[in-house]
Amino acid sequence: VEAVVDGMERLLDGAVAGEDRVIRAVGRVPSVSEGVPEAERGVVAGEETVAVLRRLFSEVLDQPDVRDEDNFFDLGGHSLTAMRL
């Protein structure tokens, strides 16, 4: 147990910025109520793309009925299952 705790402490120490590490400034993130600027909205996926994604979600998440409006994470997905996609 002590080895795990020591390893976690080293991991966390490495993740925290010290005086010798620079953190780049992040620009302002718009609130949800402001919406996404038109230039960043992207393209709406076609029916074929949506069908492929629905099938992949169904396979990876072992969910037989995946709808267009379903959220990957609400269906039980997580970072590791996302990697399988």
Biopython code that builds the backbone (N, CA, C, O; Angstrom):
import numpy as np
from Bio.PDB.StructureBuilder import StructureBuilder

atoms = [
    (1, "VAL", "N", (0.832, -1.194, 0.000)),
    (1, "VAL", "CA", (0.000, 0.000, 0.000)),
    (1, "VAL", "C", (0.873, 1.254, 0.000)),
    (1, "VAL", "O", (0.574, 2.228, -0.690)),
    (2, "GLU", "N", (1.951, 1.219, 0.779)),
    (2, "GLU", "CA", (2.830, 2.389, 0.838)),
    (2, "GLU", "C", (3.448, 2.682, -0.521)),
    (2, "GLU", "O", (3.614, 3.846, -0.888)),
    (3, "ALA", "N", (3.789, 1.644, -1.268)),
    (3, "ALA", "CA", (4.374, 1.848, -2.596)),
    (3, "ALA", "C", (3.373, 2.517, -3.534)),
    (3, "ALA", "O", (3.747, 3.357, -4.352)),
    (4, "VAL", "N", (2.105, 2.143, -3.413)),
    (4, "VAL", "CA", (1.065, 2.763, -4.240)),
    (4, "VAL", "C", (0.904, 4.226, -3.865)),
    (4, "VAL", "O", (0.807, 5.087, -4.738)),
    (5, "VAL", "N", (0.874, 4.509, -2.570)),
    (5, "VAL", "CA", (0.747, 5.893, -2.101)),
    (5, "VAL", "C", (1.937, 6.720, -2.572)),
    (5, "VAL", "O", (1.764, 7.839, -3.056)),
    (6, "ASP", "N", (3.142, 6.176, -2.433)),
    (6, "ASP", "CA", (4.339, 6.894, -2.894)),
    (6, "ASP", "C", (4.266, 7.172, -4.397)),
    (6, "ASP", "O", (4.597, 8.268, -4.850)),
    (7, "GLY", "N", (3.834, 6.182, -5.153)),
    (7, "GLY", "CA", (3.710, 6.351, -6.599)),
    (7, "GLY", "C", (2.694, 7.418, -6.959)),
    (7, "GLY", "O", (2.923, 8.217, -7.867)),
    (8, "MET", "N", (1.569, 7.436, -6.251)),
    (8, "MET", "CA", (0.546, 8.449, -6.504)),
    (8, "MET", "C", (1.054, 9.844, -6.150)),
    (8, "MET", "O", (0.777, 10.807, -6.865)),
    (9, "GLU", "N", (1.792, 9.952, -5.055)),
    (9, "GLU", "CA", (2.347, 11.256, -4.669)),
    (9, "GLU", "C", (3.310, 11.764, -5.735)),
    (9, "GLU", "O", (3.292, 12.948, -6.075)),
    (10, "ARG", "N", (4.150, 10.878, -6.266)),
    (10, "ARG", "CA", (5.083, 11.288, -7.328)),
    (10, "ARG", "C", (4.321, 11.706, -8.582)),
    (10, "ARG", "O", (4.676, 12.686, -9.238)),
    (11, "LEU", "N", (3.284, 10.963, -8.903)),
    (11, "LEU", "CA", (2.466, 11.284, -10.072)),
    (11, "LEU", "C", (1.810, 12.657, -9.917)),
    (11, "LEU", "O", (1.829, 13.469, -10.841)),
    (12, "LEU", "N", (1.236, 12.905, -8.753)),
    (12, "LEU", "CA", (0.578, 14.192, -8.513)),
    (12, "LEU", "C", (1.580, 15.333, -8.473)),
    (12, "LEU", "O", (1.307, 16.417, -8.989)),
    (13, "ASP", "N", (2.738, 15.101, -7.864)),
    (13, "ASP", "CA", (3.769, 16.145, -7.838)),
    (13, "ASP", "C", (4.197, 16.514, -9.255)),
    (13, "ASP", "O", (4.454, 17.683, -9.544)),
    (14, "GLY", "N", (4.274, 15.530, -10.130)),
    (14, "GLY", "CA", (4.663, 15.794, -11.510)),
    (14, "GLY", "C", (3.597, 16.538, -12.292)),
    (14, "GLY", "O", (3.904, 17.218, -13.271)),
    (15, "ALA", "N", (2.342, 16.413, -11.869)),
    (15, "ALA", "CA", (1.244, 17.059, -12.584)),
    (15, "ALA", "C", (1.037, 18.507, -12.157)),
    (15, "ALA", "O", (0.428, 19.286, -12.890)),
    (16, "VAL", "N", (1.528, 18.868, -10.998)),
    (16, "VAL", "CA", (1.339, 20.224, -10.476)),
    (16, "VAL", "C", (2.451, 21.121, -10.997)),
    (16, "VAL", "O", (3.627, 20.760, -10.960)),
    (17, "ALA", "N", (2.065, 22.282, -11.478)),
    (17, "ALA", "CA", (3.060, 23.226, -12.004)),
    (17, "ALA", "C", (3.855, 23.834, -10.863)),
    (17, "ALA", "O", (3.292, 24.267, -9.857)),
    (18, "GLY", "N", (5.143, 23.862, -11.028)),
    (18, "GLY", "CA", (6.012, 24.514, -10.062)),
    (18, "GLY", "C", (6.473, 25.850, -10.612)),
    (18, "GLY", "O", (6.035, 26.266, -11.684)),
    (19, "GLU", "N", (7.343, 26.516, -9.896)),
    (19, "GLU", "CA", (7.840, 27.814, -10.337)),
    (19, "GLU", "C", (8.588, 27.715, -11.655)),
    (19, "GLU", "O", (8.631, 28.675, -12.425)),
    (20, "ASP", "N", (9.178, 26.554, -11.915)),
    (20, "ASP", "CA", (9.962, 26.389, -13.135)),
    (20, "ASP", "C", (9.127, 25.923, -14.331)),
    (20, "ASP", "O", (9.659, 25.746, -15.427)),
    (21, "ARG", "N", (7.835, 25.725, -14.127)),
    (21, "ARG", "CA", (6.967, 25.269, -15.211)),
    (21, "ARG", "C", (5.965, 26.361, -15.565)),
    (21, "ARG", "O", (5.363, 26.978, -14.687)),
    (22, "VAL", "N", (5.800, 26.584, -16.840)),
    (22, "VAL", "CA", (4.898, 27.628, -17.313)),
    (22, "VAL", "C", (3.577, 27.000, -17.749)),
    (22, "VAL", "O", (3.554, 25.998, -18.464)),
    (23, "ILE", "N", (2.503, 27.595, -17.314)),
    (23, "ILE", "CA", (1.182, 27.166, -17.759)),
    (23, "ILE", "C", (0.706, 28.197, -18.769)),
    (23, "ILE", "O", (0.601, 29.383, -18.458)),
    (24, "ARG", "N", (0.420, 27.737, -19.973)),
    (24, "ARG", "CA", (-0.047, 28.660, -21.004)),
    (24, "ARG", "C", (-1.445, 29.155, -20.673)),
    (24, "ARG", "O", (-2.281, 28.413, -20.157)),
    (25, "ALA", "N", (-1.675, 30.399, -20.976)),
    (25, "ALA", "CA", (-2.990, 30.982, -20.737)),
    (25, "ALA", "C", (-4.016, 30.355, -21.676)),
    (25, "ALA", "O", (-3.735, 30.102, -22.848)),
    (26, "VAL", "N", (-5.179, 30.116, -21.154)),
    (26, "VAL", "CA", (-6.279, 29.583, -21.944)),
    (26, "VAL", "C", (-7.240, 30.728, -22.206)),
    (26, "VAL", "O", (-7.594, 31.478, -21.296)),
    (27, "GLY", "N", (-7.648, 30.852, -23.431)),
    (27, "GLY", "CA", (-8.600, 31.907, -23.776)),
    (27, "GLY", "C", (-9.930, 31.711, -23.078)),
    (27, "GLY", "O", (-10.204, 30.654, -22.510)),
    (28, "ARG", "N", (-10.742, 32.737, -23.130)),
    (28, "ARG", "CA", (-12.048, 32.693, -22.488)),
    (28, "ARG", "C", (-12.912, 31.625, -23.153)),
    (28, "ARG", "O", (-12.966, 31.539, -24.380)),
    (29, "VAL", "N", (-13.578, 30.821, -22.350)),
    (29, "VAL", "CA", (-14.473, 29.788, -22.848)),
    (29, "VAL", "C", (-15.892, 30.332, -22.779)),
    (29, "VAL", "O", (-16.340, 30.740, -21.708)),
    (30, "PRO", "N", (-16.612, 30.347, -23.908)),
    (30, "PRO", "CA", (-17.965, 30.907, -23.882)),
    (30, "PRO", "C", (-18.901, 30.049, -23.045)),
    (30, "PRO", "O", (-18.740, 28.831, -22.961)),
    (31, "SER", "N", (-19.877, 30.697, -22.429)),
    (31, "SER", "CA", (-20.859, 29.958, -21.638)),
    (31, "SER", "C", (-21.826, 29.255, -22.581)),
    (31, "SER", "O", (-21.900, 29.579, -23.767)),
    (32, "VAL", "N", (-22.552, 28.308, -22.052)),
    (32, "VAL", "CA", (-23.510, 27.555, -22.852)),
    (32, "VAL", "C", (-24.559, 28.484, -23.443)),
    (32, "VAL", "O", (-24.984, 28.302, -24.584)),
    (33, "SER", "N", (-24.979, 29.484, -22.665)),
    (33, "SER", "CA", (-26.018, 30.395, -23.144)),
    (33, "SER", "C", (-25.555, 31.228, -24.336)),
    (33, "SER", "O", (-26.381, 31.688, -25.125)),
    (34, "GLU", "N", (-24.243, 31.427, -24.476)),
    (34, "GLU", "CA", (-23.715, 32.196, -25.603)),
    (34, "GLU", "C", (-23.690, 31.378, -26.886)),
    (34, "GLU", "O", (-23.673, 31.935, -27.983)),
    (35, "GLY", "N", (-23.687, 30.072, -26.748)),
    (35, "GLY", "CA", (-23.664, 29.218, -27.926)),
    (35, "GLY", "C", (-22.288, 29.164, -28.557)),
    (35, "GLY", "O", (-21.338, 29.779, -28.073)),
    (36, "VAL", "N", (-22.199, 28.425, -29.633)),
    (36, "VAL", "CA", (-20.944, 28.253, -30.358)),
    (36, "VAL", "C", (-20.962, 29.180, -31.565)),
    (36, "VAL", "O", (-21.957, 29.232, -32.287)),
    (37, "PRO", "N", (-19.879, 29.912, -31.794)),
    (37, "PRO", "CA", (-19.837, 30.782, -32.972)),
    (37, "PRO", "C", (-20.086, 29.975, -34.246)),
    (37, "PRO", "O", (-19.691, 28.814, -34.342)),
    (38, "GLU", "N", (-20.737, 30.595, -35.210)),
    (38, "GLU", "CA", (-21.117, 29.895, -36.441)),
    (38, "GLU", "C", (-19.933, 29.225, -37.123)),
    (38, "GLU", "O", (-20.066, 28.125, -37.658)),
    (39, "ALA", "N", (-18.785, 29.875, -37.108)),
    (39, "ALA", "CA", (-17.603, 29.323, -37.771)),
    (39, "ALA", "C", (-17.117, 28.037, -37.109)),
    (39, "ALA", "O", (-16.405, 27.258, -37.743)),
    (40, "GLU", "N", (-17.482, 27.795, -35.853)),
    (40, "GLU", "CA", (-17.006, 26.619, -35.120)),
    (40, "GLU", "C", (-18.052, 25.516, -35.025)),
    (40, "GLU", "O", (-17.798, 24.489, -34.395)),
    (41, "ARG", "N", (-19.207, 25.699, -35.625)),
    (41, "ARG", "CA", (-20.289, 24.726, -35.496)),
    (41, "ARG", "C", (-20.037, 23.447, -36.268)),
    (41, "ARG", "O", (-20.554, 22.393, -35.896)),
    (42, "GLY", "N", (-19.265, 23.513, -37.320)),
    (42, "GLY", "CA", (-18.959, 22.313, -38.087)),
    (42, "GLY", "C", (-20.073, 21.936, -39.039)),
    (42, "GLY", "O", (-20.968, 22.729, -39.328)),
    (43, "VAL", "N", (-19.996, 20.714, -39.515)),
    (43, "VAL", "CA", (-20.941, 20.214, -40.506)),
    (43, "VAL", "C", (-21.819, 19.159, -39.855)),
    (43, "VAL", "O", (-21.342, 18.353, -39.056)),
    (44, "VAL", "N", (-23.082, 19.164, -40.192)),
    (44, "VAL", "CA", (-24.000, 18.156, -39.678)),
    (44, "VAL", "C", (-23.678, 16.828, -40.357)),
    (44, "VAL", "O", (-23.499, 16.768, -41.574)),
    (45, "ALA", "N", (-23.606, 15.772, -39.561)),
    (45, "ALA", "CA", (-23.278, 14.448, -40.097)),
    (45, "ALA", "C", (-24.412, 13.936, -40.978)),
    (45, "ALA", "O", (-25.588, 14.158, -40.690)),
    (46, "GLY", "N", (-24.044, 13.254, -42.046)),
    (46, "GLY", "CA", (-25.035, 12.657, -42.931)),
    (46, "GLY", "C", (-25.635, 11.408, -42.316)),
    (46, "GLY", "O", (-25.130, 10.888, -41.321)),
    (47, "GLU", "N", (-26.719, 10.931, -42.916)),
    (47, "GLU", "CA", (-27.423, 9.754, -42.391)),
    (47, "GLU", "C", (-26.518, 8.526, -42.314)),
    (47, "GLU", "O", (-26.597, 7.754, -41.358)),
    (48, "GLU", "N", (-25.664, 8.346, -43.314)),
    (48, "GLU", "CA", (-24.777, 7.177, -43.327)),
    (48, "GLU", "C", (-23.779, 7.237, -42.168)),
    (48, "GLU", "O", (-23.517, 6.225, -41.518)),
    (49, "THR", "N", (-23.226, 8.421, -41.913)),
    (49, "THR", "CA", (-22.275, 8.598, -40.806)),
    (49, "THR", "C", (-22.955, 8.327, -39.474)),
    (49, "THR", "O", (-22.396, 7.654, -38.607)),
    (50, "VAL", "N", (-24.159, 8.851, -39.315)),
    (50, "VAL", "CA", (-24.909, 8.646, -38.072)),
    (50, "VAL", "C", (-25.200, 7.161, -37.875)),
    (50, "VAL", "O", (-25.089, 6.653, -36.759)),
    (51, "ALA", "N", (-25.568, 6.464, -38.937)),
    (51, "ALA", "CA", (-25.858, 5.030, -38.841)),
    (51, "ALA", "C", (-24.616, 4.243, -38.435)),
    (51, "ALA", "O", (-24.704, 3.324, -37.620)),
    (52, "VAL", "N", (-23.462, 4.595, -38.993)),
    (52, "VAL", "CA", (-22.208, 3.917, -38.640)),
    (52, "VAL", "C", (-21.878, 4.161, -37.174)),
    (52, "VAL", "O", (-21.513, 3.228, -36.458)),
    (53, "LEU", "N", (-22.002, 5.409, -36.721)),
    (53, "LEU", "CA", (-21.713, 5.718, -35.317)),
    (53, "LEU", "C", (-22.675, 4.998, -34.380)),
    (53, "LEU", "O", (-22.268, 4.488, -33.336)),
    (54, "ARG", "N", (-23.940, 4.959, -34.749)),
    (54, "ARG", "CA", (-24.934, 4.269, -33.928)),
    (54, "ARG", "C", (-24.567, 2.789, -33.803)),
    (54, "ARG", "O", (-24.653, 2.220, -32.715)),
    (55, "ARG", "N", (-24.156, 2.162, -34.915)),
    (55, "ARG", "CA", (-23.764, 0.746, -34.892)),
    (55, "ARG", "C", (-22.522, 0.533, -34.027)),
    (55, "ARG", "O", (-22.464, -0.414, -33.243)),
    (56, "LEU", "N", (-21.519, 1.423, -34.171)),
    (56, "LEU", "CA", (-20.293, 1.302, -33.378)),
    (56, "LEU", "C", (-20.573, 1.481, -31.888)),
    (56, "LEU", "O", (-20.059, 0.726, -31.063)),
    (57, "PHE", "N", (-21.392, 2.485, -31.541)),
    (57, "PHE", "CA", (-21.760, 2.689, -30.136)),
    (57, "PHE", "C", (-22.431, 1.423, -29.605)),
    (57, "PHE", "O", (-22.126, 0.966, -28.504)),
    (58, "SER", "N", (-23.338, 0.868, -30.389)),
    (58, "SER", "CA", (-24.066, -0.329, -29.984)),
    (58, "SER", "C", (-23.112, -1.487, -29.706)),
    (58, "SER", "O", (-23.259, -2.190, -28.706)),
    (59, "GLU", "N", (-22.137, -1.684, -30.589)),
    (59, "GLU", "CA", (-21.172, -2.777, -30.419)),
    (59, "GLU", "C", (-20.261, -2.557, -29.222)),
    (59, "GLU", "O", (-20.102, -3.444, -28.383)),
    (60, "VAL", "N", (-19.664, -1.378, -29.145)),
    (60, "VAL", "CA", (-18.678, -1.097, -28.095)),
    (60, "VAL", "C", (-19.327, -1.071, -26.714)),
    (60, "VAL", "O", (-18.725, -1.507, -25.733)),
    (61, "LEU", "N", (-20.563, -0.558, -26.639)),
    (61, "LEU", "CA", (-21.229, -0.411, -25.346)),
    (61, "LEU", "C", (-22.156, -1.577, -25.020)),
    (61, "LEU", "O", (-22.756, -1.612, -23.946)),
    (62, "ASP", "N", (-22.276, -2.531, -25.942)),
    (62, "ASP", "CA", (-23.178, -3.669, -25.767)),
    (62, "ASP", "C", (-24.594, -3.183, -25.450)),
    (62, "ASP", "O", (-25.252, -3.676, -24.534)),
    (63, "GLN", "N", (-25.037, -2.206, -26.234)),
    (63, "GLN", "CA", (-26.379, -1.630, -26.108)),
    (63, "GLN", "C", (-27.113, -1.882, -27.424)),
    (63, "GLN", "O", (-26.718, -1.334, -28.453)),
    (64, "PRO", "N", (-28.168, -2.692, -27.418)),
    (64, "PRO", "CA", (-28.832, -3.030, -28.679)),
    (64, "PRO", "C", (-29.550, -1.860, -29.352)),
    (64, "PRO", "O", (-29.577, -1.789, -30.581)),
    (65, "ASP", "N", (-30.120, -0.958, -28.591)),
    (65, "ASP", "CA", (-30.909, 0.137, -29.166)),
    (65, "ASP", "C", (-30.270, 1.479, -28.858)),
    (65, "ASP", "O", (-30.509, 2.054, -27.796)),
    (66, "VAL", "N", (-29.462, 1.981, -29.777)),
    (66, "VAL", "CA", (-28.829, 3.290, -29.622)),
    (66, "VAL", "C", (-29.549, 4.263, -30.549)),
    (66, "VAL", "O", (-29.686, 4.015, -31.747)),
    (67, "ARG", "N", (-30.009, 5.375, -29.973)),
    (67, "ARG", "CA", (-30.720, 6.399, -30.750)),
    (67, "ARG", "C", (-29.780, 7.548, -31.083)),
    (67, "ARG", "O", (-28.743, 7.718, -30.442)),
    (68, "ASP", "N", (-30.143, 8.325, -32.075)),
    (68, "ASP", "CA", (-29.316, 9.460, -32.502)),
    (68, "ASP", "C", (-29.020, 10.413, -31.355)),
    (68, "ASP", "O", (-27.914, 10.945, -31.261)),
    (69, "GLU", "N", (-29.985, 10.631, -30.495)),
    (69, "GLU", "CA", (-29.828, 11.620, -29.425)),
    (69, "GLU", "C", (-29.153, 11.062, -28.172)),
    (69, "GLU", "O", (-28.926, 11.810, -27.220)),
    (70, "ASP", "N", (-28.827, 9.769, -28.147)),
    (70, "ASP", "CA", (-28.178, 9.170, -26.977)),
    (70, "ASP", "C", (-26.766, 9.705, -26.798)),
    (70, "ASP", "O", (-26.064, 10.001, -27.766)),
    (71, "ASN", "N", (-26.371, 9.821, -25.544)),
    (71, "ASN", "CA", (-25.042, 10.299, -25.184)),
    (71, "ASN", "C", (-24.156, 9.089, -24.885)),
    (71, "ASN", "O", (-24.536, 8.212, -24.109)),
    (72, "PHE", "N", (-22.987, 9.049, -25.497)),
    (72, "PHE", "CA", (-22.048, 7.938, -25.325)),
    (72, "PHE", "C", (-21.791, 7.640, -23.848)),
    (72, "PHE", "O", (-21.803, 6.480, -23.438)),
    (73, "PHE", "N", (-21.562, 8.669, -23.059)),
    (73, "PHE", "CA", (-21.224, 8.479, -21.648)),
    (73, "PHE", "C", (-22.449, 8.080, -20.827)),
    (73, "PHE", "O", (-22.329, 7.307, -19.877)),
    (74, "ASP", "N", (-23.620, 8.597, -21.183)),
    (74, "ASP", "CA", (-24.842, 8.198, -20.486)),
    (74, "ASP", "C", (-25.178, 6.730, -20.740)),
    (74, "ASP", "O", (-25.845, 6.093, -19.925)),
    (75, "LEU", "N", (-24.720, 6.200, -21.859)),
    (75, "LEU", "CA", (-24.960, 4.789, -22.182)),
    (75, "LEU", "C", (-23.952, 3.856, -21.511)),
    (75, "LEU", "O", (-24.006, 2.641, -21.703)),
    (76, "GLY", "N", (-23.039, 4.419, -20.732)),
    (76, "GLY", "CA", (-22.052, 3.601, -20.029)),
    (76, "GLY", "C", (-20.651, 3.711, -20.587)),
    (76, "GLY", "O", (-19.740, 3.023, -20.125)),
    (77, "GLY", "N", (-20.469, 4.570, -21.576)),
    (77, "GLY", "CA", (-19.145, 4.749, -22.154)),
    (77, "GLY", "C", (-18.212, 5.497, -21.219)),
    (77, "GLY", "O", (-18.659, 6.246, -20.351)),
    (78, "HIS", "N", (-16.934, 5.294, -21.396)),
    (78, "HIS", "CA", (-15.911, 6.015, -20.636)),
    (78, "HIS", "C", (-14.674, 6.117, -21.516)),
    (78, "HIS", "O", (-14.702, 5.704, -22.675)),
    (79, "SER", "N", (-13.607, 6.655, -20.986)),
    (79, "SER", "CA", (-12.418, 6.913, -21.799)),
    (79, "SER", "C", (-11.858, 5.641, -22.439)),
    (79, "SER", "O", (-11.379, 5.684, -23.572)),
    (80, "LEU", "N", (-11.909, 4.532, -21.745)),
    (80, "LEU", "CA", (-11.358, 3.295, -22.301)),
    (80, "LEU", "C", (-12.229, 2.739, -23.423)),
    (80, "LEU", "O", (-11.712, 2.241, -24.424)),
    (81, "THR", "N", (-13.555, 2.822, -23.259)),
    (81, "THR", "CA", (-14.414, 2.360, -24.349)),
    (81, "THR", "C", (-14.343, 3.326, -25.530)),
    (81, "THR", "O", (-14.502, 2.907, -26.677)),
    (82, "ALA", "N", (-14.110, 4.585, -25.272)),
    (82, "ALA", "CA", (-13.943, 5.556, -26.362)),
    (82, "ALA", "C", (-12.714, 5.199, -27.193)),
    (82, "ALA", "O", (-12.718, 5.375, -28.411)),
    (83, "MET", "N", (-11.674, 4.704, -26.551)),
    (83, "MET", "CA", (-10.471, 4.304, -27.280)),
    (83, "MET", "C", (-10.768, 3.127, -28.214)),
    (83, "MET", "O", (-10.139, 3.001, -29.265)),
    (84, "ARG", "N", (-11.700, 2.284, -27.847)),
    (84, "ARG", "CA", (-12.057, 1.142, -28.693)),
    (84, "ARG", "C", (-12.747, 1.587, -29.975)),
    (84, "ARG", "O", (-12.702, 0.887, -30.987)),
    (85, "LEU", "N", (-13.386, 2.754, -29.931)),
    (85, "LEU", "CA", (-14.036, 3.262, -31.148)),
    (85, "LEU", "C", (-12.998, 3.533, -32.203)),
    (85, "LEU", "O", (-13.336, 3.967, -33.305)),
]
sb = StructureBuilder()
sb.init_structure("model")
sb.init_model(0)
sb.init_chain("A")
sb.init_seg("    ")
for serial, (resi, resn, name, xyz) in enumerate(atoms, 1):
    if name == "N":
        sb.init_residue(resn, " ", resi, " ")
    sb.init_atom(name, np.array(xyz, "f"), 0.0, 1.0, " ", f" {name:<3s}", serial, name[0])
structure = sb.get_structure()
